[in-house]
């Protein structure tokens, strides 16, 4: 039985991907979600749709490092091994603001830092050919671009910055590049990649079907940013499970199983090094 953890899997991309992976009964899908009620309903819906009873819902609020640590401990005790980790949970800077109970800017903590900690806590328990997929966004390079502001700014001072979401998704790519470098230096067969699903109107994150006007505007004026929930979840499922992707690592997948180069800023090595060092400090992790 292969274990797949998907954060934020009670709706949207996470849910659709979980349902598609669960069609193969060789996979156990763990929905790691903040809302217990919604997660249990999603689990029931997936079981009903696929007939796969090897699904589970576990409590995880990625915005809180304490919750991440508790989840990791409970997961390791319960299942032991991770085959696939999809770091999918995310929030929009247009809907969320402020700091977490632990003092971090909430978008940075939810979209990046919690997943950083989760990945490193689980990494020793990955199967030999495990896969990590960080959900990012083409908005890591928004219209007009962004400039690196430093990690301390992003972690603590960016509450009023409308670009918070873009920075958090840029951080996910820096994380992918640095972790890939470390895994290869250790001759590990575990892979890590970034995946951009595109702007998907048919999700709660983007406003759902009530946001049809915005969806139409993005689809017609910026087709390079638009994504369909069906095709993006298909691609994510394939990258997570198909043998052909078992040795692909350090790449940026763009709304499909095709890779491309992410923004020039995302390859600035010193920014990624700063982010890695500060993230280890924030999470209290040593040995990397």
Legacy VTK file of the C-alpha trace (Angstrom):
# vtk DataFile Version 3.0
C-alpha trace
ASCII
DATASET POLYDATA
POINTS 288 float
0.000 0.000 0.000
1.429 3.378 -1.051
0.672 6.339 1.181
-0.116 9.736 -0.360
-0.502 12.817 1.855
-2.292 15.809 0.338
-2.607 18.968 2.404
-5.748 21.034 1.959
-7.486 18.140 0.214
-11.101 18.767 1.224
-11.825 20.921 -1.856
-10.463 22.200 -5.157
-7.255 20.855 -6.660
-6.386 18.791 -3.588
-9.752 17.059 -3.511
-9.866 16.313 -7.251
-6.332 14.948 -7.176
-7.054 12.821 -4.114
-10.108 11.358 -5.800
-8.183 10.502 -8.951
-5.294 8.904 -7.081
-7.737 6.888 -4.936
-9.148 5.214 -8.061
-6.063 3.009 -7.849
-6.630 0.874 -4.768
-2.889 0.392 -4.354
-2.886 3.906 -2.897
-4.012 5.089 0.503
-4.856 8.798 0.386
-4.516 10.862 3.555
-6.405 14.156 3.521
-4.450 16.516 5.784
-6.847 19.376 6.483
-7.549 22.167 8.949
-11.328 21.606 9.025
-12.166 18.151 10.429
-15.788 18.174 9.319
-15.015 19.101 5.728
-12.164 16.611 5.589
-14.343 13.732 6.787
-17.023 14.623 4.249
-14.404 14.745 1.489
-13.102 11.353 2.610
-16.622 9.884 2.463
-17.174 11.381 -0.988
-13.904 9.937 -2.284
-14.675 6.497 -0.892
-18.154 6.577 -2.442
-16.794 7.673 -5.822
-13.864 5.258 -6.006
-14.714 2.312 -3.778
-11.318 2.762 -2.127
-11.785 2.523 1.634
-8.105 3.178 2.260
-8.629 6.875 2.777
-8.070 8.845 5.936
-8.645 12.383 7.218
-6.117 13.802 9.642
-6.044 17.186 11.357
-3.410 19.615 10.064
-3.288 23.395 10.162
-0.175 24.215 8.143
-0.227 27.818 9.357
0.877 26.613 12.799
4.210 24.875 13.287
2.854 23.217 16.446
0.063 21.615 14.393
2.564 20.466 11.764
4.699 18.789 14.417
1.685 17.062 15.963
0.477 15.824 12.574
3.913 14.477 11.664
4.190 12.578 14.954
0.714 11.081 14.611
1.228 10.182 10.965
4.581 8.467 11.550
3.144 6.470 14.444
0.105 5.457 12.393
1.535 4.774 8.931
5.316 4.949 9.154
6.126 5.475 5.495
5.385 8.267 3.030
5.373 7.587 -0.696
4.020 10.906 -1.973
3.610 14.288 -0.290
1.650 16.984 -2.124
2.035 20.346 -0.388
-1.178 21.875 -1.686
-2.916 23.837 1.090
-2.923 27.562 0.509
-4.664 30.848 1.198
-5.024 34.081 -0.729
-3.609 37.384 0.451
-6.849 38.969 -0.793
-8.844 37.034 1.825
-6.432 36.517 4.725
-4.300 38.970 6.649
-2.499 39.345 9.937
-0.187 37.034 11.842
-0.502 33.528 13.192
-0.555 32.716 16.895
3.154 31.980 16.503
3.883 35.441 15.108
4.419 34.750 11.402
2.686 36.531 8.528
-0.223 34.205 7.827
0.193 33.746 4.050
3.926 33.048 4.377
3.239 30.578 7.197
0.382 28.763 5.439
1.608 28.635 1.867
5.273 28.045 2.577
6.724 27.695 6.090
4.338 25.022 7.387
4.995 22.896 4.314
8.743 23.394 4.713
8.590 21.988 8.236
6.186 19.196 7.296
8.452 18.035 4.485
11.619 17.962 6.577
9.914 16.176 9.487
8.596 13.482 7.158
11.661 13.224 4.913
13.424 10.490 6.945
10.295 8.359 6.568
9.949 8.553 2.780
10.151 5.416 0.681
13.299 5.046 -1.426
11.513 6.465 -4.468
9.290 8.953 -2.673
7.966 12.086 -4.349
7.404 15.612 -3.034
5.322 18.076 -5.037
5.079 21.711 -3.991
2.071 23.530 -5.412
3.187 26.935 -6.593
1.692 29.459 -9.002
2.645 31.450 -12.065
1.848 34.403 -9.802
5.295 33.850 -8.290
6.075 36.141 -11.219
3.060 38.505 -11.245
2.370 41.165 -13.875
4.894 43.906 -13.253
7.192 41.506 -11.415
8.433 41.565 -7.821
11.753 42.184 -6.127
13.155 40.036 -3.319
12.567 41.773 0.019
14.399 39.386 2.308
13.024 36.612 4.480
12.582 38.656 7.651
10.286 41.019 5.757
8.199 38.169 4.337
7.965 36.311 7.640
7.098 39.239 9.895
6.512 42.558 8.136
4.541 41.935 4.936
1.010 42.042 6.404
-0.123 44.967 4.211
1.779 43.913 1.106
-0.610 42.818 -1.638
2.239 40.775 -3.148
2.343 38.389 -0.151
0.812 35.552 -2.141
3.322 35.969 -4.969
6.218 35.882 -2.518
4.879 32.763 -0.806
4.723 30.923 -4.114
8.206 32.130 -5.031
9.362 30.658 -1.714
7.864 27.295 -2.703
10.072 27.254 -5.802
13.193 28.281 -3.888
12.401 25.445 -1.470
12.082 22.999 -4.358
15.435 23.996 -5.849
17.339 23.844 -2.567
15.817 20.562 -1.402
16.501 19.013 -4.812
20.145 20.083 -4.491
20.419 18.501 -1.038
18.712 15.255 -2.061
21.001 14.858 -5.066
24.078 15.584 -2.951
22.995 12.745 -0.647
22.373 10.462 -3.630
18.748 10.123 -2.580
16.153 8.781 -5.001
13.436 10.973 -3.466
12.310 13.635 -5.928
10.907 17.125 -5.430
9.171 19.283 -8.006
7.002 22.397 -8.261
3.600 22.374 -9.944
1.650 25.381 -11.199
-2.058 24.538 -11.668
-2.878 27.959 -13.132
-5.758 30.237 -12.209
-8.777 27.960 -11.741
-12.143 29.647 -11.331
-13.868 26.417 -10.315
-12.284 26.354 -6.870
-13.065 27.991 -3.562
-9.605 29.547 -3.614
-10.332 31.579 -6.730
-13.900 32.492 -5.886
-15.653 29.495 -7.379
-18.319 29.752 -10.024
-19.428 33.095 -8.634
-16.285 34.637 -10.122
-17.102 33.926 -13.774
-16.313 37.448 -14.953
-12.822 37.346 -13.496
-12.333 33.856 -14.896
-13.343 35.002 -18.375
-11.011 37.988 -18.141
-8.043 35.816 -17.167
-8.816 33.188 -19.802
-9.090 35.722 -22.630
-6.446 38.281 -21.682
-3.878 36.073 -19.938
-4.285 32.528 -21.311
-0.766 31.730 -20.090
-2.099 32.033 -16.514
-5.407 30.184 -16.886
-5.840 26.583 -15.737
-8.678 24.082 -15.801
-9.335 22.091 -12.634
-9.826 18.871 -14.583
-6.652 19.026 -16.642
-4.475 20.369 -13.823
-5.607 17.641 -11.412
-5.041 15.042 -14.143
-1.479 16.267 -14.615
-0.790 16.409 -10.887
-2.091 12.852 -10.471
0.218 11.599 -13.222
3.282 13.374 -11.808
2.530 11.909 -8.377
1.966 8.323 -9.475
3.259 7.411 -12.934
6.562 5.573 -13.250
7.779 7.929 -15.965
8.125 10.743 -13.429
9.943 8.734 -10.761
13.352 10.228 -11.614
12.291 13.752 -12.551
13.357 16.254 -9.898
13.949 19.967 -9.451
11.535 20.914 -12.212
8.656 23.367 -12.601
5.568 21.814 -14.194
3.223 24.280 -15.864
-0.459 23.234 -15.730
0.455 19.939 -17.386
3.050 17.195 -17.387
5.322 19.539 -19.323
8.128 21.410 -17.611
9.297 24.947 -18.276
11.650 27.500 -16.789
10.135 29.499 -13.952
10.922 33.198 -13.492
14.508 34.479 -13.542
14.066 35.610 -9.935
13.284 32.049 -8.853
16.810 30.970 -9.851
18.690 33.552 -7.752
20.657 31.156 -5.579
21.507 33.533 -2.735
17.803 34.236 -2.140
17.093 30.537 -1.871
20.029 30.060 0.476
18.793 32.885 2.715
15.279 31.421 2.751
16.567 27.944 3.598
18.759 29.153 6.467
16.031 31.345 7.964
13.406 28.613 7.591
15.598 26.168 9.490
16.006 28.801 12.194
12.278 29.548 12.415
11.458 25.835 12.628
14.244 24.957 15.022
15.714 22.317 12.708
19.391 21.349 12.612
21.323 18.881 10.494
20.716 20.376 7.068
LINES 1 289
288 0 1 2 3 4 5 6 7 8 9 10 11 12 13 14 15 16 17 18 19 20 21 22 23 24 25 26 27 28 29 30 31 32 33 34 35 36 37 38 39 40 41 42 43 44 45 46 47 48 49 50 51 52 53 54 55 56 57 58 59 60 61 62 63 64 65 66 67 68 69 70 71 72 73 74 75 76 77 78 79 80 81 82 83 84 85 86 87 88 89 90 91 92 93 94 95 96 97 98 99 100 101 102 103 104 105 106 107 108 109 110 111 112 113 114 115 116 117 118 119 120 121 122 123 124 125 126 127 128 129 130 131 132 133 134 135 136 137 138 139 140 141 142 143 144 145 146 147 148 149 150 151 152 153 154 155 156 157 158 159 160 161 162 163 164 165 166 167 168 169 170 171 172 173 174 175 176 177 178 179 180 181 182 183 184 185 186 187 188 189 190 191 192 193 194 195 196 197 198 199 200 201 202 203 204 205 206 207 208 209 210 211 212 213 214 215 216 217 218 219 220 221 222 223 224 225 226 227 228 229 230 231 232 233 234 235 236 237 238 239 240 241 242 243 244 245 246 247 248 249 250 251 252 253 254 255 256 257 258 259 260 261 262 263 264 265 266 267 268 269 270 271 272 273 274 275 276 277 278 279 280 281 282 283 284 285 286 287
